[in-house]
Amino acid sequence: MTAQFPDRQWGSRTGLLGRTASAFAATKFGSLVVRTLTPLDRKLLQRTGARYTVLGPIGAPIVLLTTVGRTSGQPRTSPLLYVHDGDTLYVIGSNFGQARHPAWTANLLAHPEATITLAGQSIPVRAQLVEDPVRKQRIFDRFVETTEAYAAYRSRTTRDLRIFALTRD
């Protein structure tokens, strides 16, 4: 068994603020607001070693994922919600329910080696696309437990949302 990933969360998803934010993020306007805040959140996460996030007060588990651009070869960093499972982290390419997959998912398909920053640690990881439908649904349900927005995102698009398992490299 490989080493467990750190678990860094603050705030509460089940408190009034967390529940309200989850319901808001599930709306199209809420998704737009969260998408608009993403660059600010990326800067805050980078400056604090992913110890603090704009979404922290609502208990959102956020990781910084740095991939290699599939065409540019340059590092590309994205703040993402994750599901923690001990020695595996799961990330989902919801892209707020938009028609296209987020670029970071194509980057991982081309180059599965990446780095995450979490709780002040920079950790090399290897990504594997989750393809088994039963396992994928079980993981997706855990994302919906994190925020109901994921159910809304899936209902807004006809594409299959990519889920990746990240393990230490």
C-alpha positions in Angstrom: 0.0 0.0 0.0 1.3 3.4 -0.9 1.3 6.4 1.5 -2.0 8.1 2.2 -2.6 11.6 0.7 -3.0 14.4 3.2 -6.6 15.4 3.9 -6.9 19.2 4.1 -10.4 20.6 4.5 -11.7 23.4 6.6 -15.2 24.8 6.9 -18.2 22.5 6.7 -20.1 21.1 3.7 -23.1 20.2 6.0 -23.3 23.6 7.7 -25.8 26.3 6.4 -23.1 28.1 4.3 -21.9 24.8 2.7 -25.4 23.6 1.9 -26.4 27.0 0.5 -23.2 27.2 -1.6 -23.8 23.7 -2.9 -27.4 24.5 -4.0 -26.2 27.8 -5.6 -23.3 26.1 -7.5 -25.8 23.7 -9.0 -27.5 26.6 -10.8 -26.3 27.9 -14.2 -25.6 31.3 -12.6 -23.8 29.7 -9.7 -21.6 27.7 -12.1 -20.7 30.9 -13.9 -19.8 32.6 -10.6 -17.6 29.6 -9.5 -16.0 29.6 -13.0 -15.3 33.3 -12.7 -13.7 32.8 -9.2 -11.4 30.0 -10.5 -8.4 32.2 -11.5 -8.5 34.0 -8.1 -8.7 30.6 -6.4 -5.8 29.2 -8.4 -3.7 32.2 -7.3 -4.6 31.8 -3.6 -4.0 28.0 -3.8 -0.6 28.5 -5.4 0.5 31.2 -2.9 -0.5 29.0 0.1 0.7 25.7 -1.1 -3.0 24.6 -1.5 -3.6 25.1 2.2 -6.3 27.7 1.6 -8.9 28.1 -1.1 -11.7 30.6 -1.8 -14.1 27.7 -1.3 -12.6 26.6 2.0 -15.2 28.1 4.3 -17.8 25.9 2.7 -15.8 22.7 3.2 -14.8 22.2 -0.4 -11.9 19.8 -0.8 -9.6 21.5 -3.4 -6.4 20.2 -4.9 -4.1 21.9 -7.4 -3.5 19.6 -10.4 -0.5 20.4 -12.6 -0.5 18.6 -15.9 1.7 18.8 -19.0 0.0 20.5 -21.9 -0.6 17.9 -24.6 0.3 20.2 -27.4 2.4 22.9 -25.7 4.4 20.7 -23.4 4.0 23.5 -20.8 2.8 23.0 -17.2 -1.0 23.7 -16.8 -2.4 24.1 -13.3 -6.1 23.7 -12.4 -7.8 23.9 -9.0 -10.2 20.9 -8.8 -12.5 19.4 -6.2 -11.5 15.9 -5.3 -12.8 12.9 -3.5 -10.3 11.5 -1.0 -9.9 7.7 -0.7 -6.7 7.2 1.3 -4.0 6.4 -1.2 -6.1 7.5 -4.1 -7.6 10.9 -5.0 -10.3 11.1 -7.6 -10.9 14.2 -9.8 -13.7 14.6 -12.3 -13.8 16.5 -15.6 -17.2 18.1 -15.2 -16.3 21.5 -16.7 -19.4 22.8 -15.0 -21.6 20.8 -17.4 -20.3 22.5 -20.5 -20.3 20.6 -23.9 -16.5 20.1 -24.0 -14.2 18.2 -21.7 -11.8 20.4 -19.8 -8.4 20.6 -21.3 -6.7 19.1 -18.2 -8.4 15.8 -18.9 -7.0 15.6 -22.4 -3.6 16.5 -20.9 -3.8 13.5 -18.5 -4.9 11.2 -21.3 -1.8 12.2 -23.3 0.6 12.4 -20.3 -0.7 10.6 -17.2 2.2 11.9 -15.0 1.2 15.0 -13.1 1.7 16.8 -9.8 -0.8 17.7 -7.2 -0.4 20.3 -4.5 -2.3 19.6 -1.3 -1.9 20.7 2.3 1.4 22.4 1.5 2.9 19.3 -0.2 3.8 18.9 -3.9 3.2 15.2 -4.8 4.0 13.5 -8.1 1.0 11.4 -9.2 0.0 9.1 -12.0 -3.5 9.4 -13.4 -5.7 6.5 -14.6 -9.0 7.0 -16.3 -11.8 5.2 -14.4 -13.6 3.2 -17.1 -15.6 0.5 -15.2 -19.2 1.8 -15.1 -20.0 0.5 -11.7 -16.9 1.9 -10.1 -17.3 5.1 -12.0 -20.9 5.5 -10.7 -19.8 4.8 -7.1 -17.2 7.5 -7.4 -19.6 9.9 -9.1 -22.0 9.4 -6.2 -19.3 10.5 -3.8 -18.8 13.7 -5.8 -22.5 14.4 -5.5 -22.2 13.9 -1.8 -19.6 16.6 -1.8 -21.8 19.0 -3.7 -25.1 18.5 -5.5 -23.7 20.6 -8.3 -22.2 17.5 -9.9 -25.6 16.0 -10.5 -26.6 19.3 -12.2 -23.4 19.3 -14.3 -24.0 15.8 -15.6 -27.6 16.7 -16.5 -26.4 19.7 -18.6 -24.3 17.7 -21.0 -24.5 14.7 -23.2 -20.8 13.9 -22.8 -19.5 11.2 -20.4 -17.7 13.0 -17.5 -14.2 11.7 -17.2 -13.1 10.6 -13.8 -9.4 10.0 -13.0 -7.8 8.1 -10.1 -4.6 9.8 -9.0 -2.0 7.7 -7.1 1.5 8.5 -6.0 4.0 8.1 -8.8 
